[in-house]
């Protein structure tokens, strides 16, 4: 019998958080009028820089299984995680994910995507549903994507040159079968360039930390979400 997870943000963030940086870790997400709101500038996630799949902005994320080192901190930032409290499944194969959203964003070539991160073997595999972007409009709209295990619809982001011990490649079937870490909504891909000449190997460094980036090439604006629904196929 299928089950449906729903978060309306009426009382708390329901466990949904943002991400400040690798160094600072998770961050609280603004909530107003029963909606969560994310605003630029956003941190540049460089963990998958070339030769990986590229740079991205983490907008908001939800932990799907307990990770005891992070649980207390994430509960403080995002409130009670109703996904884990409700004991919802982590088999996301063919699940339908619906957002009710609006916003005003200069995307600069990026799109809003569903992103899955799961531990498969000894590494965390990151897969982005690039075939099914969400459209960000000024008026509220409800949009649904389906998490089909068709590898042609996903992009595995791999790892930057020095993160191969932590991130890696893996089939989307394995990720969806046990999505045991995070579900994330991201802006991707990003056009990351140094703000000034003289950076000869930018992908070997940490964009935004080791050198300033040209923010005029990056997305800007805000996005609001007032309803998230996940309908499980199994």
N, C-alpha and C positions, 0 to 999 in steps of 0.2 A: 504494500500500500504506500503510495507516494506521500511525502511530507513537504510542507512549505514553510520556509523561514521568512519572517517579515520583520523589518525594522522601520518604524515611522519617526523616530527621534522626538517623540512627544515629551518624554521625561528626561532621558539622558542620551548620550551618544551610543549606548548599547554595546560598548566595547570597541567601536571604530576609532582609530587613531590616525595621526599623520606621522611623518618621519622628518626629524630636524636635520640629521646628517649621520655619517658613520660614527663620528666622535660623540655626538650628543644623544643619538638614539631616537626613540619614539617621542612624539610631541602630541599635545592636545589639539583637537580640531574644534573650531568655533561652531557653536550651535545657537540658532536664533529662529523663533517662530516655527518650531518643529521641523527644522532643516539644518543640515550641516553645511558649512560654507568654507571653501578653501580659496585663498587669495594669493596672487603672485606678490613678490618673487618666491619661487619654489627652489628647494635644494636640487642641485644637479647630482643625480645618482650616477656615479662613474664606475660602479662595480662591474659593469658589462661593456666598458669602453672597448673599441677595437683592439685586438682581434675578436672580441665578443660582438654581440649584436648592436651595441651602441648605447647612447645616453638616454636617460628618462627622468621625468618628474614623478615622484610618488605623491599622490594626492591624498588618499585615505585607504586604510587597510584594516582587515579583521583577522585575528588569530583564530585558527580552526581547531587546534588541539592544545592542551595545556603544555606550557614550557615553563617550569617552575622558577627559573631565574628571572623571567620577564613578567610573570602573571601579576604580581603585586603592583609593579610599576604601570603596566598597561591598564589595570583596573582603576588605578588612581587617575590616569589621564583620560580614559574613555568610558568609565563606569562599568557596570556589570556586563560581561560578554554574554548576551542572551543566546548566541549561537552555541557556545559551549554549555551554558546552563541548561539549554533545551536538549542537549545531547543529540544534536543534528548529525547526520552522517557526513563522512568525508569522502565518500564516493560521489564525485561531481560529474561522472560520465553522463553526457546528454542532458544535464541539468539546464533549466532555463533561468537566466538572470535578468531581472527587470529593474530599471532605474526610472524614477520620476525626477526630472532634472531641468534646470534652466541655467543660463549664465551669459556672460559677455566676455569673450576671449579672443584675442588675436593669437591664433594657433601657430603661426609661423611654420606651417608644414607638418605640424604634429597632429595627432588625433587622440581622443579619449578611448582607451581600451581596457577590457578586462584582462587581468594578469594573474597567473597562478604560480605560486612558489611552494614546492614540496621537496622534502628530503627523499631522494631515491638512491639507495646504497649509501655511499660515503659523502655525497655532495648534495647541495641544494640546486634543484633544477628550476629555472625560470622560463615560463612559456607565456607568450603574449598572443591574444586572439586577434591578429592583425586583419583578418578577413571580415570582421564584424565591428566596426567602430560605432561609438555612440555619437550622435549629432548634438551639439550644444547650441541651443536656440534661446532667444530672449524670453520667449513665453514657455510655460511649463509644457513638457511633453513626456510621455511614457514610452520607453523603448526596451526591447527585449533582445537578448542574444542567447544562442544555444551553444553549450559547451560540447560540441561534437568532437570525438577523438580523431578527426581527420587531420593528419599532419600538415596538409596543404593550407589549412586555415590558421596555423599557428607559426610563430617564430620563436625558436629557442635562443635565448640571449647569451648563453655560455658565460664566459668570464674574461675580465681584463687580464693583462699579462701576468700579474702577480696575485691573482685570487683563485687560481685553479685548484687549490687545496680545499676551497670552501664552496665555490660555484662550479657547475659543470653542465654537460649535455645529458639529455635523457629523453625517452619517447613520451609524447603527450599522453599516450594510453596509461603509462605508469603514474604520471602526475595526477591525472583526473581520477584514477582508481582509488588513490589515497592522497587527497590534497591536504596534507598533514601539517602545513605551516601557516601560510597566509593566503587570503584572497585580497587582491589589490586593484585599485583603479589608478591608471597612470596616463600621463601625456607622453607620447612617443611617436617618432624619434625626434631627438633634439639636434639642432644645428649648432654644435659647440665649437667656438673659435676663440683663441686668445684675444684679449682686448687690445693688446699692443704687440708689435713685432718682437722677435728675440726668443720665442719659445719654439725650439726646433723639433721637439718630440712631445707634443701635447698629450698623446694617448698614454705615454709612459708616466705622466704626472697626474695629479688629482685636480681635475677641472674645478675651478672655483675655490680651491684651497691652496694649491701650489702656485697657481697663477690666476689673475682675474680674467673673466670671460666677457665677451661682447654680449651683453644682455639684450641688445636690440634685436638679436637673432632668435631669442627665446620666447616662448609663450608668455602672455601677460593677460591679466584680468581676474575674473572670479567665476566659480562654479558652485551651484547650490543643488543639493539632493535632499528631498524630503520623504523618499520612500525607496527601500531596497527590498526586493523579493527574490527568493531562490526556490524554485520548484524542482525537487529531486525526482529523477526518473526511476530510481531504485529505492 
